[in-house]
Amino acid sequence: MPAPKKITVAAKDQLESAITQYVGKGFTVANRSDRSATMQKRKQFSIPIAIIGFLLCFIGLILYAIWYSMQPDVEVVEIVVV
């Protein structure tokens, strides 16, 4: 698992706001306490992009498959109240 991206906020209401923003981006809450939250987002394979790449050129599909395999499996963000 990659090292979490750390975000600091000044108050608990900002923590709630940051959590809401990341949930809107597709993250889920992995761990939460009064003063911190750890969010994670799993990578997703895009079938439409793969189909377009296949239809346009088989090389596009290969390039997308290489790019996809190089992405981290999970993106982790830790939000902490300081």
Secondary structure as GFF3:
##gff-version 3
##sequence-region A 1 82
A	DSSP	beta_strand	5	9	.	.	.	ID=ss1
A	DSSP	alpha_helix	12	24	.	.	.	ID=ss2
A	DSSP	beta_strand	28	32	.	.	.	ID=ss3
A	DSSP	beta_strand	36	42	.	.	.	ID=ss4
A	DSSP	alpha_helix	47	56	.	.	.	ID=ss5
A	DSSP	alpha_helix	58	70	.	.	.	ID=ss6
A	DSSP	beta_strand	74	81	.	.	.	ID=ss7
###
